[in-house]
Amino acid sequence: MSAPRTALLQVVNAPGPAGTRLALFALAMGGFGVGTTEFASMGLLPFIAEDLGASIPAVGQSISLYALGVVVGAPLITALAARVERKTLLLGLMLTFVVGNGLSAAAPSLEWLFVARFLSGLPHGAYFGVAAVVASSLVARDRRGTAVARVMLGLTIANIVGVPFAAALGGALGWRSAYLLVVLLGALTVAALALWVPRTRNEGMASPAQEIRALARPQVALTLLAGSVGFGGMFAVYTYISPTLTELSGLDIGTVPWVLAVFGVGMTVGSLLAGPLVDRSIERTALGAGAVSGLALAFFALFVHVPAAAVIGALWIGIMGSIFTTSLQVRLLREAKDAPSLTAAMNHAAFNLANAVGAFLGGAVISAGWGYRAPAGVGVGLALAGLLILSYAVQRRRQQSLPAG
């Protein structure tokens, strides 16, 4: 049987080093905008509820609908657009993102906001999936991990700069101004993508059926499962970190945003470390990150009552989360070379499922009366479960004598 034809993009008029940096910057800009709208919404809930005359839990459903849009849009858009030239697809996805956030800013009712947030989430996973494929095609094979990490850097920096700024802007000028800021970020990204990202050839691109069949491969399915379970540990803690810090760590509520910024710094540091580590070994980096994530969550659970330790724990969890997500993203690109876009997009859908699982289980143990330390314990269990799934995938791959990355 002949080896499957590689479908990684062949760049037309491939840019030089400076052009490559600008292209990666443009792709990261999109990640910055997406990260800002996804996480800033959590801080805007009280303002939206007051303006629309709804309860905070009711408005909170808009966040769930955004996540649902990610899960639906990642496979649907990527599969249907498998033959679309990648730059054109990126532009279309970002324009959809702009429209969705524009409708969010204009929402006259809660029902309107629900539809707008679902629409805003649709391009999320597909954008990161296609952006990862384009980024990896712009550099040499041994630099692909670093290129993908640079794209993800936009998402992590959003947690340091974009989210706090959008929340502050929403509090000062009204919640709609925060979504208008995201619209501006999206528009600037469209311009940057148009100017700096090179067009790609269509030869070798996967058909929709080929993209979908890739999901049935054991290594692809196991990697996605490991991400949807293992990454849930981080979200079990992050979702309830505000009351955890005030109730257990004894921190003032005004200090919480700074701790969240520390978490964002950790994610950014993790993205910077992930590239070189993944370039050396995908498997060792993924397994190591999964194992150390469990240790970080256990540290947080044991010492959260000590303010300094809680801050260190938040930083540590952020670092390992970024390394874990990047290594799984690159692993998927390796395992589905002939259909990379869908599997890369599904990685983000898997992490949104992890968000839902972690938040649900963390809330369940709190409701059961086990206290705010319990979500971190749940996180340890999820991290270990994800590590076991990934270990099985790696072992199975070695038994098949496949070349390791």
C-alpha angles and dihedrals in degrees: 000000000000119000114264114264113257113246100190109130123275106214120223112224090357110217125243123244094287092046091049091053091051091048092051090047091053091050091048090051088063090051089051092054093046092048091049096053094043099052102027090063089071092061093046097057097099092050094047092047092052094046096046095038095240136124121263092243089052092051088045088069087073088069091052090049090052089054090047089053089054092050093047098040099047098067098026100051096037094050096044092046096044092120096044116110106259100235091049090049093050090052091049092049093050092047089053088050090053092049093048093052091043089055089047091056091049096045110138093185142024092252090054090050091051092055092044094051092048089051091048091055096050097082095040101091095032091052094053091043095052092039090055091051093048092046093051090050093056095063140047118280094256091054099051095100091055092047093052090046090054090056091049089049088078090060094050095045088053088067090057102040114006100047098047091044093048091048091049091047091049091051093048102039103019132276093275090066090062092058090045087056088055090050088055091049090050093050091050089050091053089054093047093048091049093050104038112024112085122228118252136221120252095220114114095013114143124251118237090256091050091050091051094046089056090068090064093061110110095230092050094045093046093049092051091047092050090053096046091051105031097045090051087079092069093048092049087064100033095053092058100028095113097061090036092058094045097041101038107019093042093228122153115252089242089062095057096082089055091053089050088052088053088053088052090050088053091053090050093049088048091053091052092049095042097066099060092038094052091045088059097045130347095194098047092046094050094046093043093049091049092051096045090046088061090051091049092052091047090051090051092049093050100042106027089113088068107076096212092047091049090055092047089049092052090051092048094048090050093051095050093043092059094046091049095050094046094049092050091048092054091043089057091049089054096047095048105036091149093051107024103148099065095044092048090049091047088057088069091044088054091052090051088053086051088053091055094044095047094046092047096048093042090052091046094058091046091051089049088062098252093126135233094299090066098075089063089053089052087049092056090053093049092047091051092047090052090048091053091051092049092046089054090050092050093047092049090050092051091050088055089053093233116165109264124229 
